[in-house]
């Protein structure tokens, strides 16, 4: 009897899951069809509904970004292309479209030239997603255990030597992969960057309307969030290192 109940519950769960998966695919198909028919407003609404339902993916963000771009809504387009790259840093199409959208923004901010080793490390981290680096770390750990076993139990001196050095290399590779995986995961979950959505916003010297006006930003500009003050203000930093405060309602987190 208990077995029959368990089978029934499992079957019901799989059936419900299949229904929701089918609904997601159906909605995505309709959204793609609307985009193909150049009904971009309809496509935007459908893609947004898919995301609100929890079906997050690079493809949905990419298509949504393209739809906003076709409608001339640059800030939402940039936001969604950035979200694609957050999930898949190696998406060349999203990177190209992001640069196209950025070319239409008002603010042109020069990046601070960082230490070249930091740029190299960041570039390597973008080779894979957080899960990709985690899988590499696991495989490296397993191979390291194999090398450890060969070193301990093998009676061949040359094999023991090779196993020893390979084990050290794999240990380092495992540690580095874990570091990159954690970094990618943190970058994905911290939401430390945002896109200015207001047509224009005055950046203040302090989190108060009476604060001194420092400079003006326009929609589509990417900023780094360094801290927040209550439910109203965000401290931001631009790519050139300039900092200031803006209202939370003026920006959307990536």
C-alpha positions in Angstrom: 0.0 0.0 0.0 2.8 2.4 1.0 4.6 1.6 -2.2 1.5 2.4 -4.3 1.1 5.7 -2.6 4.8 6.5 -3.1 4.5 5.7 -6.8 1.4 7.8 -7.1 3.0 10.8 -5.5 6.1 10.5 -7.7 4.0 10.1 -10.8 1.9 13.2 -9.8 5.1 15.2 -9.2 6.6 14.3 -12.5 3.3 15.1 -14.3 3.1 18.5 -12.7 6.7 19.2 -13.5 6.1 18.2 -17.1 3.1 20.5 -17.3 5.0 23.5 -16.1 8.0 22.7 -18.4 5.6 22.4 -21.3 4.0 25.8 -20.4 7.4 27.5 -20.2 8.3 26.1 -23.6 5.0 27.1 -25.1 5.3 30.7 -23.7 8.8 30.9 -25.0 7.8 29.8 -28.4 5.0 32.4 -28.5 7.5 35.1 -27.3 10.0 34.1 -30.0 7.2 34.1 -32.6 6.2 37.6 -31.6 9.8 38.8 -31.9 10.1 37.2 -35.3 6.9 39.0 -36.4 8.4 42.3 -35.1 5.8 42.6 -32.4 8.4 43.7 -30.0 6.0 45.1 -27.3 4.2 41.7 -27.2 7.6 39.9 -27.1 8.8 42.1 -24.2 5.6 41.3 -22.2 5.9 37.6 -22.8 9.6 37.4 -22.0 9.1 39.4 -18.8 6.2 37.0 -17.8 8.6 34.1 -18.3 11.2 35.7 -16.0 8.6 36.5 -13.4 7.6 32.8 -13.4 11.2 31.9 -12.5 12.4 30.6 -15.8 15.7 32.5 -15.9 18.1 31.7 -18.7 20.7 33.6 -20.9 18.5 33.0 -24.0 15.5 34.7 -22.4 17.5 37.7 -21.3 19.2 37.9 -24.7 15.9 37.9 -26.6 14.4 40.4 -24.1 17.4 42.7 -24.5 17.1 42.5 -28.3 13.3 43.3 -28.1 14.0 46.4 -25.9 16.8 47.5 -28.3 14.4 47.3 -31.2 11.9 49.5 -29.3 14.7 52.0 -28.7 14.7 51.4 -24.9 18.4 51.4 -24.4 18.6 51.1 -20.6 16.5 47.9 -20.4 18.4 46.5 -23.3 21.8 47.1 -21.6 20.4 45.6 -18.4 19.4 42.4 -20.0 22.6 42.0 -22.1 24.5 42.5 -18.9 22.4 39.8 -17.3 23.2 37.4 -20.2 27.0 38.0 -19.6 26.5 37.5 -15.9 25.2 34.0 -16.6 27.4 33.3 -19.6 30.5 35.6 -19.7 31.6 34.1 -23.1 28.4 35.0 -25.0 30.0 36.9 -27.9 26.6 37.9 -29.4 25.4 39.5 -26.2 28.8 41.3 -25.8 28.5 42.7 -29.3 24.9 43.8 -28.8 25.8 45.3 -25.5 28.5 47.4 -27.1 26.1 48.5 -29.8 23.6 49.6 -27.1 26.3 51.4 -25.0 27.3 53.4 -28.1 23.9 55.1 -27.9 24.3 56.2 -24.3 25.1 59.8 -23.4 27.7 59.2 -20.7 31.2 58.2 -22.0 33.3 57.2 -19.0 36.9 56.2 -19.3 37.9 53.1 -17.3 40.6 53.2 -14.8 43.6 51.2 -16.1 43.9 48.3 -13.6 47.0 46.2 -12.8 47.5 43.8 -15.7 47.6 40.7 -13.5 44.1 41.5 -12.2 42.9 41.8 -15.8 44.4 38.5 -16.6 42.8 36.8 -13.6 39.4 38.2 -14.4 39.8 37.2 -18.0 40.6 33.6 -17.0 37.6 33.5 -14.6 35.3 34.4 -17.5 36.4 31.3 -19.4 33.7 29.2 -17.6 30.6 29.7 -15.4 30.6 29.1 -11.7 29.3 25.6 -12.3 31.9 24.9 -15.0 34.7 25.8 -12.6 33.1 23.7 -9.9 33.0 20.7 -12.2 36.7 21.2 -13.1 37.6 21.4 -9.4 35.8 18.1 -8.7 37.5 16.3 -11.6 40.9 17.8 -10.5 40.3 16.5 -7.0 39.4 13.0 -8.2 42.5 12.9 -10.4 44.6 14.1 -7.5 43.3 11.2 -5.4 44.3 8.8 -8.1 47.8 10.3 -8.2 48.0 10.0 -4.5 47.0 6.4 -4.7 49.7 5.7 -7.3 52.3 7.5 -5.3 51.5 5.5 -2.1 51.0 2.1 -3.6 53.1 1.9 -6.7 56.5 0.2 -6.4 57.9 1.8 -9.6 60.1 4.8 -8.7 59.5 6.7 -11.9 55.7 6.3 -11.7 55.8 7.5 -8.0 57.7 10.6 -9.1 55.3 11.4 -11.9 52.3 10.8 -9.6 53.8 13.1 -7.0 54.3 16.1 -9.3 51.0 15.5 -11.1 49.3 15.4 -7.7 50.8 18.7 -6.7 49.7 20.3 -10.0 46.2 18.9 -9.7 46.0 20.2 -6.1 46.8 23.7 -7.2 44.4 23.4 -10.1 41.7 22.2 -7.8 42.2 25.1 -5.4 42.3 27.7 -8.3 39.2 26.3 -9.8 37.4 26.5 -6.5 38.5 30.1 -6.2 37.2 31.0 -9.6 33.9 29.1 -9.0 33.4 31.1 -5.7 34.3 34.3 -7.5 31.8 33.7 -10.3 29.1 32.7 -7.8 29.7 35.8 -5.8 29.5 38.0 -8.9 26.2 36.4 -9.8 24.6 36.7 -6.4 25.9 40.0 -5.1 24.2 42.2 -7.7 26.9 44.8 -7.0 26.3 46.6 -10.4 23.3 48.5 -11.7 22.1 50.4 -14.7 20.8 53.9 -14.5 17.2 53.8 -15.6 16.1 57.4 -15.1 16.5 59.7 -18.2 18.9 61.7 -16.1 19.8 61.7 -12.4 21.8 64.1 -10.3 24.5 62.4 -8.3 24.8 63.9 -4.8 27.8 64.2 -2.4 25.7 62.7 0.4 22.6 60.6 0.8 20.3 63.6 1.2 18.4 65.9 -1.2 20.2 68.8 0.3 23.6 67.2 -0.6 25.8 69.0 -3.1 25.2 68.2 -6.7 28.4 66.5 -8.1 27.6 65.5 -11.6 24.8 64.3 -13.9 24.2 60.7 -15.2 22.0 59.5 -17.9 20.1 56.3 -18.6 22.1 53.3 -19.7 25.2 54.1 -17.6 26.6 51.1 -15.7 27.6 51.9 -12.0 29.0 49.8 -9.2 27.0 49.9 -5.9 29.4 50.3 -3.0 26.9 50.8 -0.2 23.3 51.8 0.5 21.6 54.1 3.0 18.2 53.1 4.2 15.6 52.3 1.6 16.2 55.4 -0.5 19.9 56.0 -1.4 22.7 54.1 -3.1 26.4 55.0 -3.1 27.7 54.4 -6.6 31.1 54.3 -8.2 31.8 54.9 -11.9 34.4 53.1 -14.0 36.7 56.1 -13.6 36.6 55.8 -9.8 34.2 58.8 -9.2 31.7 58.2 -6.4 28.5 59.7 -5.2 24.9 59.0 -4.1 21.8 58.5 -6.2 18.2 57.6 -5.4 17.5 53.8 -5.5 14.6 54.4 -7.8 17.0 55.8 -10.5 18.9 52.5 -10.9 18.1 48.8 -11.6 20.4 46.2 -10.2 21.9 43.7 -12.8 
